[in-house]
Amino acid sequence: MTETKPILEVLSGTRQTIPPVWFMRQAGRYLPEYRALREHAGSFLKLCFTPDFAAEVTLQPIRRFGFDAAILFSDILVVPHALGRSVSFEAGEGPRLEPLNAASVKALRTEADRDALAPVYEAVRLIKRDLPAHVALIGFCGAPWTVATYMIAGRGTPDQAPARMFAYREPEAFARVIDILVDVSSLYLVEQIRAGAEAVQIFDTWAGVLPPREFQRWCVEPVARIVENVRRDIPGAKIIGFPRGAGALLTKYLDRVQVNAVGLDWAAEPEFVREHVQSRVAVQGNLDPLVLLAGGDALDRAIDDVLANFADRPFIFNLGHGILPETPIAHVERTLQRLRRS
């Protein structure tokens, strides 16, 4: 018999007595075993594109903490890399890309280099082979809007103003970037699922910087198309949407985007979520990464608040964004102990 996987049960609409848990960026710099392998690999992209390395990093937090899901170790910017764009990661400064302008958008490739992404699919196969039977494997991609913000600016910025300005001034060119990313990301998720991912998450980290009209056009509609494309090829695919910072616009998101669960950032208002969001789909979140860093009584109270707010319906415990590199391992252990106490 196949062992039940709690996270997949929640994504099918079934509440779990003890909510399943995983953390965004659970494989990363807060772990000494990750830092050692990162140094050995020599570069972040080599870590992502060497299947043995990516699989090992993905499995490290599962061995240490026993999370209920592993999330593929990779980066949302492997997609522009596969489109032939220059991508690098500078220590302490984040990603660097060759910025797009209206002229270079016209020359942008419309299909990803399959060979460039093949190591990702091989990593998925290796991870799936070595995961404990009850642990689910989550794949992911960046949402088109968020990926496009980096492609336009060439780097992350505080409010992604370069991409927002480009979308206002050059809407046709920007729509071309989004359309390409929809097609490539759809296939990318399908191939991850075919390789062994049991659910996928679409990260829209910068959704919250847009006003409502642009949120609908650049966040909601492209992600809805990705979900439709994936389900056309893989009916019943389990998909989590994470439009960070969407706030009250989550209802507009769910009107159009047919996900199995929606991720919440730490600022989401619980009463609104329970009434308008969790009444429709499972939710995931939303512990503040800073309170996980702080620890102590503040962490205990925050964990209890999250559970009180959401655990009486289908719910996956997670952070409101990625775990911070400075987070003490003991605070992660404390969270899991409190979450799973009888």
C-alpha positions as CSV (number, residue, x, y, z in Angstrom):
1,M,0.0,0.0,0.0
2,T,1.1,3.6,-0.7
3,E,1.7,5.5,2.5
4,T,-0.5,8.6,2.9
5,K,1.2,11.9,2.4
6,P,-0.4,14.6,4.6
7,I,0.3,17.5,2.4
8,L,-1.3,15.9,-0.6
9,E,-4.3,15.1,1.5
10,V,-4.6,18.8,2.4
11,L,-4.3,19.7,-1.3
12,S,-7.1,17.3,-2.0
13,G,-9.3,19.3,0.6
14,T,-8.9,17.0,3.6
15,R,-8.0,18.7,7.0
16,Q,-5.2,17.0,9.0
17,T,-5.4,16.8,12.8
18,I,-1.8,17.9,12.9
19,P,-1.2,20.3,10.0
20,P,1.6,19.2,7.7
21,V,4.6,21.5,7.5
22,W,7.4,22.6,5.2
23,F,9.2,25.9,5.0
24,M,10.0,28.0,2.0
25,R,13.8,28.1,1.6
26,Q,14.1,25.2,4.0
27,A,17.2,24.1,2.1
28,G,19.6,27.0,2.5
29,R,22.3,29.1,4.2
30,Y,21.0,28.6,7.8
31,L,22.2,24.9,7.5
32,P,25.9,24.2,7.9
33,E,25.6,21.2,5.6
34,Y,24.3,23.4,2.9
35,R,27.1,26.0,3.4
36,A,29.7,23.2,3.1
37,L,28.2,21.9,-0.2
38,R,27.8,25.4,-1.6
39,E,31.5,26.0,-1.0
40,H,32.4,22.7,-2.6
41,A,30.2,23.4,-5.7
42,G,31.9,26.8,-6.2
43,S,28.9,28.6,-7.7
44,F,25.2,28.8,-7.0
45,L,24.2,27.9,-10.6
46,K,26.5,24.9,-10.4
47,L,24.7,23.8,-7.3
48,C,21.3,24.2,-9.1
49,F,22.4,22.5,-12.3
50,T,24.4,19.5,-10.9
51,P,21.6,16.9,-10.2
52,D,23.5,15.2,-7.4
53,F,24.2,18.5,-5.6
54,A,20.6,19.8,-6.0
55,A,19.2,16.5,-4.8
56,E,21.5,16.5,-1.7
57,V,20.6,20.0,-0.8
58,T,16.9,19.3,-1.2
59,L,17.2,16.2,1.1
60,Q,19.3,17.9,3.9
61,P,16.4,19.5,5.8
62,I,14.3,16.4,5.4
63,R,17.0,14.4,7.2
64,R,17.5,17.0,9.8
65,F,14.0,18.0,10.6
66,G,11.5,15.6,9.1
67,F,9.4,18.1,7.2
68,D,6.3,16.7,5.5
69,A,7.5,18.0,2.1
70,A,10.7,18.6,0.2
71,I,10.8,21.4,-2.2
72,L,13.1,21.1,-5.2
73,F,16.3,23.1,-4.7
74,S,16.6,25.4,-7.7
75,D,15.9,29.1,-8.5
76,I,13.1,30.9,-10.4
77,L,15.8,32.4,-12.7
78,V,16.8,29.1,-14.3
79,V,13.9,29.9,-16.7
80,P,15.5,33.1,-18.1
81,H,18.8,31.2,-18.2
82,A,17.2,28.5,-20.3
83,L,15.9,31.3,-22.6
84,G,19.5,32.3,-23.3
85,R,19.7,35.3,-20.9
86,S,22.8,35.8,-19.0
87,V,22.2,35.0,-15.3
88,S,24.7,35.1,-12.4
89,F,24.6,35.2,-8.6
90,E,26.9,37.6,-6.8
91,A,27.6,36.7,-3.2
92,G,25.7,39.1,-0.9
93,E,24.1,40.9,-3.7
94,G,21.7,38.5,-5.3
95,P,21.0,37.8,-9.0
96,R,22.3,39.7,-11.9
97,L,20.9,39.5,-15.4
98,E,21.4,41.3,-18.7
99,P,18.5,43.8,-18.6
100,L,15.8,43.6,-21.3
101,N,14.7,46.6,-23.2
102,A,12.1,47.0,-26.0
103,A,14.6,46.1,-28.7
104,S,16.0,43.0,-27.0
105,V,12.4,41.8,-26.2
106,K,11.9,41.4,-29.9
107,A,14.8,39.0,-30.1
108,L,13.9,37.0,-27.0
109,R,13.7,33.3,-27.6
110,T,10.2,31.8,-27.4
111,E,11.3,28.3,-26.3
112,A,13.6,27.2,-23.5
113,D,16.7,25.2,-24.2
114,R,15.6,21.7,-23.1
115,D,19.2,20.7,-22.4
116,A,19.6,23.6,-20.0
117,L,16.7,22.4,-17.9
118,A,17.3,18.7,-18.1
119,P,19.5,18.7,-15.0
120,V,16.6,20.0,-13.0
121,Y,14.4,17.1,-14.1
122,E,17.1,14.6,-13.3
123,A,17.4,16.2,-9.8
124,V,13.7,15.6,-9.3
125,R,14.1,12.0,-10.2
126,L,17.0,11.6,-7.7
127,I,15.1,13.3,-4.9
128,K,12.0,11.2,-5.5
129,R,14.0,8.0,-5.3
130,D,15.5,8.9,-1.9
131,L,12.6,10.6,-0.1
132,P,10.8,8.9,2.8
133,A,7.5,7.4,1.7
134,H,5.4,9.9,3.6
135,V,7.2,13.0,2.4
136,A,5.8,14.8,-0.7
137,L,8.0,16.4,-3.3
138,I,7.1,19.9,-4.4
139,G,8.4,21.5,-7.6
140,F,8.1,25.1,-8.5
141,C,8.5,28.0,-10.9
142,G,8.4,31.7,-10.6
143,A,5.2,33.4,-11.8
144,P,5.7,35.3,-15.1
145,W,5.3,38.8,-13.5
146,T,8.0,38.1,-10.8
147,V,10.4,36.5,-13.3
148,A,9.9,39.4,-15.7
149,T,10.7,42.0,-13.0
150,Y,14.2,40.5,-12.8
151,M,14.6,40.2,-16.5
152,I,13.7,43.9,-17.1
153,A,15.7,45.4,-14.3
154,G,18.6,42.9,-14.4
155,R,18.4,42.6,-10.6
156,G,16.0,42.8,-7.7
157,T,14.9,46.3,-6.6
158,P,12.9,47.5,-3.6
159,D,9.7,47.9,-5.4
160,Q,10.5,46.5,-8.9
161,A,9.8,50.0,-10.4
162,P,11.8,49.3,-13.6
163,A,9.4,46.5,-14.6
164,R,6.4,48.5,-13.6
165,M,7.5,51.5,-15.6
166,F,8.3,49.2,-18.6
167,A,4.8,47.6,-18.4
168,Y,3.2,51.1,-18.5
169,R,5.4,52.5,-21.3
170,E,5.8,49.4,-23.4
171,P,2.7,47.2,-22.8
172,E,3.0,45.2,-26.0
173,A,6.7,44.4,-25.4
174,F,6.0,43.5,-21.8
175,A,3.1,41.3,-22.8
176,R,5.4,39.4,-25.2
177,V,7.8,38.7,-22.2
178,I,4.8,37.5,-20.1
179,D,3.5,35.3,-22.9
180,I,6.8,33.6,-23.4
181,L,7.2,33.0,-19.7
182,V,3.7,31.5,-19.5
183,D,4.5,29.0,-22.2
184,V,7.9,28.1,-21.0
185,S,6.9,27.9,-17.3
186,S,3.9,25.7,-18.1
187,L,6.1,23.2,-19.8
188,Y,8.7,23.5,-17.1
189,L,6.1,22.5,-14.4
190,V,4.7,19.7,-16.5
191,E,8.2,18.2,-16.9
192,Q,8.9,18.5,-13.2
193,I,5.6,16.6,-12.5
194,R,6.5,13.9,-15.1
195,A,9.9,13.5,-13.4
196,G,8.3,12.9,-10.0
197,A,7.1,16.1,-8.4
198,E,3.7,15.5,-6.7
199,A,2.7,19.2,-6.4
200,V,4.1,22.4,-7.7
201,Q,4.1,26.0,-6.3
202,I,4.0,29.1,-8.4
203,F,5.9,31.9,-6.6
204,D,4.7,35.4,-7.3
205,T,7.0,37.2,-4.9
206,W,6.3,40.7,-6.3
207,A,2.6,40.4,-6.8
208,G,1.9,42.9,-4.0
209,V,3.6,45.9,-5.7
210,L,0.9,46.2,-8.4
211,P,-2.4,48.2,-8.3
212,P,-5.6,46.2,-8.9
213,R,-5.8,46.6,-12.7
214,E,-2.2,45.6,-13.3
215,F,-2.4,42.8,-10.7
216,Q,-5.3,41.3,-12.7
217,R,-3.4,41.7,-16.0
218,W,0.1,40.8,-15.1
219,C,-0.3,38.4,-12.1
220,V,-3.8,36.8,-12.2
221,E,-4.3,36.1,-15.9
222,P,-0.8,34.7,-16.6
223,V,-0.9,32.4,-13.6
224,A,-4.4,31.2,-14.6
225,R,-3.1,30.3,-18.0
226,I,-0.2,28.3,-16.5
227,V,-2.6,26.4,-14.3
228,E,-4.8,25.6,-17.3
229,N,-1.9,24.5,-19.4
230,V,-0.5,22.2,-16.7
231,R,-3.9,20.7,-16.0
232,R,-4.5,20.2,-19.8
233,D,-1.4,17.9,-19.9
234,I,-1.7,16.5,-16.3
235,P,-5.3,16.5,-15.2
236,G,-5.6,16.7,-11.4
237,A,-2.2,18.3,-10.9
238,K,-1.8,19.7,-7.4
239,I,-0.9,23.4,-7.6
240,I,-0.2,26.0,-4.9
241,G,-0.3,29.7,-5.8
242,F,1.7,32.2,-3.7
243,P,0.8,35.8,-4.7
244,R,2.8,37.4,-2.0
245,G,1.3,40.7,-0.8
246,A,-2.0,40.3,-2.6
247,G,-4.1,41.1,0.5
248,A,-7.7,41.6,-0.3
249,L,-7.0,40.9,-4.0
250,L,-6.7,37.2,-3.1
251,T,-10.4,36.9,-3.8
252,K,-9.8,38.2,-7.4
253,Y,-6.9,35.8,-7.7
254,L,-9.0,32.8,-6.7
255,D,-11.9,33.9,-9.0
256,R,-9.6,33.1,-11.9
257,V,-6.7,30.9,-10.8
258,Q,-7.9,27.4,-10.0
259,V,-5.2,26.4,-7.4
260,N,-5.6,23.7,-4.7
261,A,-4.1,26.0,-2.1
262,V,-3.0,29.6,-1.7
263,G,0.1,30.7,0.2
264,L,-0.3,33.6,2.7
265,D,2.3,36.1,3.6
266,W,2.6,37.1,7.3
267,A,0.6,40.3,6.8
268,A,-2.6,38.5,5.6
269,E,-5.5,39.4,7.8
270,P,-6.8,36.1,9.4
271,E,-10.5,36.9,9.6
272,F,-10.6,38.0,6.0
273,V,-8.7,34.8,5.0
274,R,-11.0,32.5,6.9
275,E,-14.1,34.1,5.5
276,H,-13.1,34.7,1.9
277,V,-10.2,32.4,1.1
278,Q,-10.1,29.4,3.3
279,S,-13.8,28.8,2.7
280,R,-12.8,28.1,-0.9
281,V,-9.4,26.4,-0.9
282,A,-6.7,25.2,1.5
283,V,-4.3,27.8,2.7
284,Q,-0.6,27.7,3.5
285,G,1.5,29.9,5.7
286,N,2.0,32.3,7.3
287,L,4.5,32.5,10.2
288,D,6.6,35.7,10.0
289,P,10.2,34.7,9.2
290,L,11.4,37.4,11.6
291,V,9.6,35.8,14.5
292,L,11.2,32.5,13.6
293,L,14.5,34.3,13.8
294,A,13.6,36.0,17.1
295,G,12.6,32.8,18.8
296,G,11.5,32.5,22.5
297,D,8.0,33.4,23.7
298,A,7.3,35.5,20.7
299,L,7.8,32.5,18.5
300,D,5.6,30.3,20.6
301,R,2.8,32.9,20.6
302,A,3.1,33.4,16.8
303,I,2.9,29.6,16.2
304,D,-0.2,29.3,18.4
305,D,-1.8,32.3,16.6
306,V,-1.3,30.7,13.2
307,L,-2.8,27.4,14.3
308,A,-5.7,29.1,16.0
309,N,-6.4,31.1,12.9
310,F,-6.3,28.4,10.2
311,A,-5.9,24.8,11.6
312,D,-9.6,24.0,11.8
313,R,-9.8,23.8,8.0
314,P,-7.4,22.3,5.4
315,F,-4.1,24.0,6.1
316,I,-0.4,23.6,5.5
317,F,1.9,25.2,8.1
318,N,4.6,27.3,6.5
319,L,6.3,30.7,6.6
320,G,5.0,33.9,5.1
321,H,8.1,34.0,3.0
322,G,11.5,32.2,2.9
323,I,13.5,31.3,6.0
324,L,16.2,33.9,6.8
325,P,19.8,32.8,6.6
326,E,20.5,33.9,10.2
327,T,17.8,31.7,11.6
328,P,19.0,29.4,14.4
329,I,18.4,25.7,13.8
330,A,17.1,25.4,17.4
331,H,14.2,27.8,16.5
332,V,13.2,25.5,13.6
333,E,13.3,22.5,15.9
334,R,11.2,24.4,18.5
335,T,8.6,25.3,15.9
336,L,8.2,21.7,14.8
337,Q,8.0,20.4,18.4
338,R,5.3,22.9,19.2
339,L,3.4,22.3,16.0
340,R,3.4,18.5,16.5
341,R,2.9,18.3,20.3
342,S,0.1,15.9,21.3
